[in-house]
Amino acid sequence: ASLWLNPRRHFAVLTGLSGAGKTLLARAYGKALWRHQPSPEEGLCTIPVQPSWHDPSCLLGYKNPLAEESDFVRTEFLKFLLLASGNPNKPYTVVLDEMNLSHPEQYLAPLLSAMETGDDIVLHSEVDEICGVPPSIPYPENLVIIGTVNMDETTHGLSDKVLDRASVIDFWD
């Protein structure tokens, strides 16, 4: 229920021991939101976070600097974000699996900011679309983000910027 209290900020973090079922629960929730649809998987995108993520390009894509013409590298997250943005009457769930392998406040910065302020999510700095990707989009009010967090020696703690925007559910017992 806490995911839907705020009109825009549908963000939860599931913390606890490895193997507690956090990812399974998050994925099941995303599929349950589409249970009456022919393909419940369409409303769910699971992204395994990588330790090397230090900026938003790993989620939001980037302009390919090696291409001769304008070319934009689309990530699975960006494709899903654009799908959610274009289909506002259905909920879309992103699971950021092991989101604290890197610093979430770095790779989620544009999303966290837009989630809080209601401003657009900036996708790139060009004036026009690049390969069908607009410069920015409004934050989709139908987007649910669920992050899973293992608290051990291989992970980073979560900053106040992340915790202030999320509903945190602990799985310790």
N, C-alpha and C positions, 0 to 999 in steps of 0.2 A: 504494500500500500504506500510506503514512503517514496517509491519511485514516481508516483503520480501526484504527489502533493503540490509540487511547483509546476506551473504551466509549461516550463521549458527545461528545467533541470532534472532530467530523468537519468540519474547517475547513482550507481551503487557500487560499493567495494566489498567483496567477500574476502575476509582474512582468516587465516588459520593454518593448521598443519598441512603439509603435503599429503595428498591422498584422502582428504576429508570429504571430497565430492563437490567442491566449489564450482569447478568448471562444468561438471555434469548438471548441477542444479541451474546454473546460469543458462546453459544451452536448452535445458528442458523448459525453462520459463519462456525463452524466446520462441520456441516451437509452439508452446501452449497459446501464445498470443495469436498464432495463425492456425489454430487447431481446426477451424472450419474451412480452411482454404485447401485447394487441391494439392499444393506443394508447400507444407509448413517451413521447409528449409529456406525458401526464398526470403523469409523475413528475418533470417539469422545469418550473421557473419562472425566467424571466430578468427581472431587475429592473434597469433603467438608473438608476443613482444620479444624483441631481441635486445641483448645487452648493449649493442652499438648504437641504439637510437638516441641521438642527442639534439635532434631538431624535428620539426613537423613534417619534413619531406618524406619520412618513412611511412606516414599515414596519408598525407594530403597530396603526395606526388610532387613532381618538379619538372621544370623546363629542362630538356636535355641539352646540355651545353656542347655536346659533340655533334649534334645534328646540324646539317647545313641550313635546313629550313626550320621554322618553328615546330617543335615536337614536344609533346608533354607526356611524361611517363605517369600513367595512371596506376595507382595501387588498388588492391582489392577493397581497402577501406574507402577510398575516394569513389570508386564505382558504386559501392553500397550507399555512401552518403548522398550521392547524386540521385540514386534510385529513391531513397527515403524522401529527399527534398521534392522530387517530382510526383510523389504519391502520398500526399499529406493525410489521407484518410485511413491509412493502415500503419500499425506500429512496426518499427524496424529495430531489432536488437543486435548490438555489437558486443561481443565478449572479448575483452582484452585479457588474454590468458597470461598469467604471471606478469602483470603490468608493472611490477616494481623491479624487474630485472634491469631496467634502465630508470631514469628519473622521469616520471610521468609529467611533472610540471614543465619539462622541456619539450617532449614530443607532443603533448596535448595542449600546449599554450594557446593556440588560436581557438580551439574548442572550449577550453575553460573560460577564456575571456568572453567569447560569444554567449556561452551558457549563462554567464553572470550578467552581462550588460544588455543582451538582446541585439547587439550589433551583428553584422554579417560575419561569416567565417571567410577570411581572406585566403584564397587558394593560390594566387600568384599575383605578381605586381604589374602585369601587362594591362593595357587599357581594354583590349578586345579579348574574345575567347581564343584559346589556343587548343586546337584539335577538339573542339566541342566542350572544353572546360572553361567556364566563365571565371572572371577575376575573383568573384566572391559569390556566396549564396547566403540567404537568411538561415539562421540556425533552425534545423527542422525540429518542430515541437513534437514530432512523432518518433524521434530517435531516443532509444534507450541504450545507455552504455553501462555495462556491468564489467567491472574489473576483478580479476582474482589475484590474490596476494598471498604468497608464502613468506612467512617471517623466519628467515634463517640467515646463515652467514653469507649466502650468495646474492642477497637482495638489498635494495635500498629502502630506507624508510620513506613514508609519504609526507609531503610538505603540507603545511596548513592550507595552501592554495588549493590542493586536491581535496583534503579532508573537509574543508568548509563547503564544498559543493556536492559532496557525496553523502549518501546514507551508508554507514558502515555496519556490516553484520559480521560478527565474530563466530568462527567455528573452532573452538578450542576444546570442548568437552567431548 
